[in-house]
Amino acid sequence: MKKVFGVMLVLLLAVSFLTACGEDEPPEFTLSGMTVSPSTVIVDGTVSISATVTNVGEVPGDCDVSLAIDGYTDSKSISSLAGGESSDISFTYIATTAGSYTVTVTAPNATVTKSLSVKGNGQVLTVPVWHVGDNWVYTCSYENPEGRTKQDTNELNVTVVPAGQEEGVNEASYQLSGVFTPEATRDSTYPPIPAMVLHIGTADIWNSIANIQFMKQCSDIKELPGLPACITWTYTPALSWPLVGTWDFTKHTLAGGGMVDITVNRQGKVLEIVDITVPAGTFSCYHLVEYDPASPDTYTYEHWFNLTVVKSDVKMIDRDTWDGAETRELTSYHVS
């Protein structure tokens, strides 16, 4: 009897030891933090989809992650993701067809979804028409990232005036006259006057009648009397309407009678459709961005354009013209 009891005890101890020293939990993957940016996009626009993959098991494992959007599929693999560790994964999708879609990201035993809205060209842009006397008023703020100059607020009053001939403007254009109250205080961004604090009282702007994009802008600078600072935009190829995809252009800055003479390459695109709230109200806007082609994720200029009510920009952020960022938000408007 003692012998039988002893054998049973040994077996129980063996089973307990094997249970305690059994295999670790196999890899198991979860998905979290899914983003779709932008969630509303124009046909031919680029959408970025991302999610975080986590191995909640105890041993490393490989994970295949797939993307599905209305018949379009893509997949990526993560190798040897350790137990308890996470890894971000991302996809890029070109929206080719207007409609409302479900974006699905799938891993073994895990699925997450988000919505995507794609606006067709016919929904995008009917070029607005401006008339002499149309007027937009913006509150402006400016901050130099180095802290040399900061202007919390001033007003920019912009009015469409009868257009005249202007050097460098080679197509039919609207002319606008802008007045800063009080004078705008800005820092020069280009040598040989990089450290000068500049004061701008007025500006003249020319926009293409065909596509409303900038053609030329000249600002009167107090420190450079009689020597306006002018920027000329040249689009290659010429822009057509509606604005879709990306477009290439140069910006030529000429200031101080030639002290500053610089040309930079830029690209532009319609990023998304979004509701923007400013002091004048809330408006559905097309978010347009400009950037150096070498740094497409760093926007040098952003503006939110409303087509049907304001017929112009509701908000602008300019990081290109001055050594800092100027933000303009619409406070009132009068359009025919």
C-alpha positions as CSV (number, residue, x, y, z in Angstrom):
1,M,0.0,0.0,0.0
2,K,2.8,2.3,0.9
3,K,4.4,1.5,-2.4
4,V,1.3,2.3,-4.4
5,F,0.9,5.6,-2.5
6,G,4.5,6.5,-3.2
7,V,4.1,5.9,-6.9
8,M,0.9,8.1,-7.0
9,L,2.8,10.8,-5.1
10,V,5.6,10.7,-7.7
11,L,3.1,10.9,-10.6
12,L,1.3,13.9,-9.0
13,L,4.6,15.7,-8.5
14,A,5.6,15.0,-12.1
15,V,2.2,16.3,-13.4
16,S,2.5,19.4,-11.3
17,F,6.1,20.0,-12.5
18,L,5.1,19.6,-16.2
19,T,2.1,21.9,-15.7
20,A,4.3,24.6,-14.0
21,C,6.9,24.3,-16.7
22,G,4.6,24.0,-19.6
23,E,4.9,26.0,-22.9
24,D,4.5,29.8,-22.9
25,E,1.4,31.3,-24.4
26,P,1.6,31.3,-28.2
27,P,1.7,34.6,-30.1
28,E,-1.6,36.4,-30.3
29,F,-2.1,39.7,-32.1
30,T,-4.5,42.6,-31.5
31,L,-5.0,45.8,-33.5
32,S,-5.6,49.2,-32.0
33,G,-5.3,53.0,-32.7
34,M,-6.4,52.8,-36.3
35,T,-6.4,56.1,-38.2
36,V,-7.5,57.1,-41.7
37,S,-6.1,60.5,-42.7
38,P,-7.8,62.3,-44.2
39,S,-11.2,60.7,-43.7
40,T,-12.7,62.8,-46.5
41,V,-10.6,63.2,-49.6
42,I,-10.8,64.3,-53.2
43,V,-10.7,61.8,-56.1
44,D,-7.0,61.0,-56.8
45,G,-6.1,62.1,-53.3
46,T,-3.8,60.2,-51.1
47,V,-5.0,58.5,-47.9
48,S,-2.8,57.2,-45.1
49,I,-4.0,54.3,-43.0
50,S,-2.2,53.2,-39.8
51,A,-2.7,50.9,-36.9
52,T,-0.8,49.4,-34.0
53,V,-0.2,45.7,-33.8
54,T,0.4,44.2,-30.4
55,N,1.5,40.6,-29.5
56,V,-0.4,39.8,-26.3
57,G,1.2,36.3,-26.2
58,E,4.4,35.4,-24.5
59,V,6.6,34.2,-27.4
60,P,7.7,36.0,-30.5
61,G,5.7,35.5,-33.7
62,D,5.2,36.7,-37.3
63,C,2.1,38.7,-38.2
64,D,0.5,39.4,-41.6
65,V,-1.6,42.5,-41.7
66,S,-3.9,43.2,-44.6
67,L,-5.8,46.3,-45.9
68,A,-9.1,46.2,-47.8
69,I,-11.1,49.1,-49.4
70,D,-13.8,48.3,-51.8
71,G,-12.0,45.5,-53.6
72,Y,-8.5,47.0,-53.2
73,T,-6.2,45.0,-51.0
74,D,-2.7,45.3,-49.7
75,S,-0.7,43.5,-47.1
76,K,2.4,43.8,-45.0
77,S,4.3,41.5,-42.6
78,I,5.8,42.0,-39.2
79,S,8.6,39.5,-38.3
80,S,9.4,38.2,-34.9
81,L,7.3,40.6,-32.8
82,A,8.2,39.8,-29.2
83,G,5.6,38.9,-26.6
84,G,4.1,42.1,-25.0
85,E,5.6,44.3,-27.7
86,S,3.8,46.6,-30.2
87,S,4.6,47.8,-33.7
88,D,3.0,50.4,-35.9
89,I,2.1,49.6,-39.5
90,S,0.9,51.9,-42.2
91,F,-0.6,51.8,-45.7
92,T,-1.0,54.3,-48.5
93,Y,-4.1,54.4,-50.7
94,I,-4.9,56.5,-53.8
95,A,-8.7,57.2,-53.8
96,T,-9.7,56.7,-57.5
97,T,-13.5,56.6,-57.3
98,A,-16.1,58.8,-55.5
99,G,-18.2,57.2,-52.8
100,S,-18.4,56.1,-49.2
101,Y,-16.2,53.2,-48.1
102,T,-15.3,51.1,-45.2
103,V,-11.5,50.8,-44.6
104,T,-10.7,47.4,-43.0
105,V,-7.4,46.4,-41.5
106,T,-7.1,42.7,-40.5
107,A,-4.5,40.7,-38.5
108,P,-4.9,37.0,-37.4
109,N,-8.0,37.0,-35.1
110,A,-8.3,40.8,-35.1
111,T,-10.1,43.3,-37.4
112,V,-10.6,47.1,-37.1
113,T,-12.6,49.4,-39.4
114,K,-13.0,53.1,-40.2
115,S,-15.0,55.1,-42.7
116,L,-13.7,56.9,-45.8
117,S,-15.5,59.5,-48.0
118,V,-14.2,60.2,-51.5
119,K,-15.6,63.3,-53.2
120,G,-15.8,63.2,-57.0
121,N,-14.5,65.9,-59.3
122,G,-18.0,67.1,-60.0
123,Q,-18.5,67.8,-56.3
124,V,-15.1,69.4,-55.9
125,L,-14.9,72.8,-57.4
126,T,-17.0,75.2,-59.5
127,V,-14.7,78.2,-59.9
128,P,-16.1,81.1,-57.9
129,V,-16.6,84.5,-59.5
130,W,-15.4,87.7,-57.8
131,H,-16.7,91.2,-58.4
132,V,-15.3,94.6,-57.7
133,G,-16.2,95.5,-54.1
134,D,-16.2,91.9,-52.7
135,N,-14.5,92.1,-49.4
136,W,-13.0,89.8,-46.7
137,V,-11.7,90.8,-43.3
138,Y,-9.3,88.6,-41.4
139,T,-7.7,88.7,-37.9
140,C,-4.0,87.9,-38.2
141,S,-1.5,86.6,-35.7
142,Y,2.2,86.0,-36.1
143,E,4.9,84.3,-34.2
144,N,8.6,83.8,-35.0
145,P,9.7,80.4,-33.8
146,E,12.9,82.0,-32.5
147,G,10.9,84.4,-30.4
148,R,12.3,87.6,-31.9
149,T,9.0,89.1,-32.9
150,K,5.4,88.2,-31.9
151,Q,2.2,90.0,-32.9
152,D,-0.8,88.6,-31.3
153,T,-3.4,90.2,-33.5
154,N,-4.0,92.8,-36.2
155,E,-6.6,93.1,-39.0
156,L,-6.2,92.5,-42.8
157,N,-9.0,94.0,-44.9
158,V,-9.0,92.7,-48.5
159,T,-11.1,94.1,-51.3
160,V,-11.4,93.3,-55.0
161,V,-10.5,96.4,-57.0
162,P,-10.5,97.1,-60.8
163,A,-7.6,95.1,-62.3
164,G,-4.8,96.8,-64.1
165,Q,-1.8,95.6,-66.1
166,E,0.9,94.2,-63.8
167,E,4.4,93.0,-64.8
168,G,4.7,89.2,-64.4
169,V,0.9,88.5,-64.5
170,N,0.4,86.8,-67.8
171,E,-3.2,85.8,-67.6
172,A,-6.6,87.3,-66.8
173,S,-6.6,88.0,-63.1
174,Y,-8.5,89.6,-60.3
175,Q,-6.7,92.3,-58.3
176,L,-7.2,92.7,-54.6
177,S,-6.0,95.5,-52.3
178,G,-5.1,94.6,-48.7
179,V,-4.6,96.9,-45.7
180,F,-3.1,95.9,-42.4
181,T,-4.4,97.7,-39.2
182,P,-2.2,98.2,-37.4
183,E,0.9,97.6,-39.5
184,A,1.9,93.9,-39.6
185,T,5.2,93.2,-37.8
186,R,7.1,90.4,-39.5
187,D,10.7,89.1,-39.6
188,S,12.6,88.7,-42.9
189,T,13.3,85.1,-43.8
190,Y,15.8,85.6,-46.7
191,P,19.4,86.9,-46.6
192,P,21.0,89.5,-46.9
193,I,18.4,90.9,-44.4
194,P,17.7,87.9,-42.2
195,A,17.6,89.8,-38.9
196,M,15.4,92.7,-39.9
197,V,12.0,93.3,-38.3
198,L,9.7,94.5,-41.1
199,H,6.5,96.5,-41.0
200,I,3.9,96.0,-43.7
201,G,1.0,98.4,-44.2
202,T,-0.5,97.4,-47.5
203,A,-0.4,94.6,-50.1
204,D,-1.7,94.1,-53.6
205,I,-2.6,90.6,-54.7
206,W,-3.4,89.1,-58.2
207,N,-5.4,85.9,-58.4
208,S,-6.1,84.0,-61.6
209,I,-9.7,84.3,-62.9
210,A,-9.5,80.8,-64.2
211,N,-8.5,79.0,-61.0
212,I,-8.3,81.6,-58.2
213,Q,-4.7,80.7,-57.4
214,F,-2.1,83.3,-56.6
215,M,-0.3,84.9,-59.5
216,K,1.5,87.8,-57.7
217,Q,1.7,89.6,-54.4
218,C,3.5,92.9,-53.6
219,S,3.8,94.3,-50.1
220,D,4.9,97.8,-49.2
221,I,7.5,97.5,-46.4
222,K,8.2,100.6,-44.2
223,E,11.9,99.8,-43.9
224,L,12.3,99.6,-47.7
225,P,10.5,102.6,-49.0
226,G,9.8,102.5,-52.7
227,L,11.1,99.0,-53.0
228,P,8.0,96.6,-52.6
229,A,8.6,93.0,-51.9
230,C,7.0,90.9,-54.6
231,I,6.3,87.2,-55.0
232,T,5.4,85.8,-58.4
233,W,3.9,82.3,-58.8
234,T,4.6,80.3,-62.1
235,Y,2.7,77.1,-62.6
236,T,4.1,74.3,-64.9
237,P,2.0,73.2,-66.6
238,A,-0.7,75.8,-66.3
239,L,-3.4,74.9,-63.8
240,S,-6.8,73.8,-64.9
241,W,-10.1,73.6,-63.1
242,P,-11.1,71.7,-61.0
243,L,-7.9,71.4,-59.0
244,V,-7.1,67.7,-58.6
245,G,-4.0,65.6,-58.0
246,T,-0.9,67.7,-57.4
247,W,0.5,70.7,-59.2
248,D,4.0,72.1,-59.6
249,F,5.0,75.7,-59.4
250,T,7.8,78.1,-58.5
251,K,7.7,81.1,-56.2
252,H,10.0,84.0,-57.1
253,T,10.7,86.5,-54.3
254,L,12.2,89.9,-55.3
255,A,12.6,92.5,-52.6
256,G,14.7,95.4,-51.7
257,G,15.4,96.4,-55.3
258,G,17.2,93.1,-55.8
259,M,18.8,92.5,-52.4
260,V,16.6,89.5,-52.2
261,D,16.1,87.5,-55.4
262,I,15.2,83.9,-54.7
263,T,13.2,81.2,-56.5
264,V,11.9,78.1,-54.7
265,N,10.2,75.0,-56.1
266,R,6.8,74.0,-54.6
267,Q,4.0,71.5,-55.0
268,G,0.3,71.9,-54.1
269,K,-2.6,69.6,-53.7
270,V,-6.2,69.5,-52.2
271,L,-5.7,67.5,-49.0
272,E,-9.3,67.0,-47.8
273,I,-12.8,68.5,-47.3
274,V,-13.3,69.6,-43.7
275,D,-15.5,71.9,-41.6
276,I,-13.6,74.9,-40.3
277,T,-14.8,77.2,-37.5
278,V,-13.5,80.8,-37.5
279,P,-14.9,84.1,-36.0
280,A,-17.1,84.5,-39.1
281,G,-18.8,81.1,-38.7
282,T,-18.4,77.5,-39.6
283,F,-17.8,76.6,-43.3
284,S,-17.2,73.5,-45.4
285,C,-13.8,74.0,-46.9
286,Y,-11.3,72.5,-49.3
287,H,-8.0,72.2,-47.4
288,L,-5.2,73.1,-49.9
289,V,-1.5,72.7,-49.0
290,E,1.8,73.7,-50.5
291,Y,5.2,72.2,-49.7
292,D,8.8,71.7,-50.8
293,P,8.8,68.5,-53.0
294,A,11.7,67.3,-51.0
295,S,9.6,67.5,-47.8
296,P,6.0,66.7,-48.8
297,D,4.8,66.3,-45.2
298,T,6.0,69.7,-44.1
299,Y,3.5,72.3,-45.3
300,T,4.9,75.7,-46.1
301,Y,1.4,77.2,-46.8
302,E,-2.1,75.9,-45.9
303,H,-5.4,77.5,-46.7
304,W,-9.0,76.4,-46.2
305,F,-11.2,77.6,-49.2
306,N,-15.0,77.8,-49.1
307,L,-16.5,77.8,-52.6
308,T,-20.2,78.6,-52.2
309,V,-20.7,81.1,-49.4
310,V,-17.4,83.0,-48.7
311,K,-16.0,82.2,-52.1
312,S,-12.5,82.6,-50.7
313,D,-10.2,81.5,-48.0
314,V,-11.6,81.1,-44.5
315,K,-8.3,80.4,-42.9
316,M,-4.6,80.6,-43.9
317,I,-1.3,79.6,-42.3
318,D,1.8,81.0,-44.1
319,R,5.1,79.5,-43.0
320,D,6.9,80.5,-46.3
321,T,6.8,84.3,-46.7
322,W,8.2,85.3,-43.3
323,D,10.6,83.9,-40.7
324,G,7.8,82.4,-38.7
325,A,4.1,81.5,-39.1
326,E,1.3,83.9,-39.9
327,T,-2.3,82.8,-39.3
328,R,-5.3,84.5,-40.7
329,E,-8.9,83.8,-39.8
330,L,-12.0,85.2,-41.4
331,T,-14.0,87.6,-39.2
332,S,-16.4,89.1,-41.8
333,Y,-17.1,89.1,-45.6
334,H,-19.3,90.6,-48.3
335,V,-19.5,88.9,-51.7
336,S,-21.8,89.6,-54.6
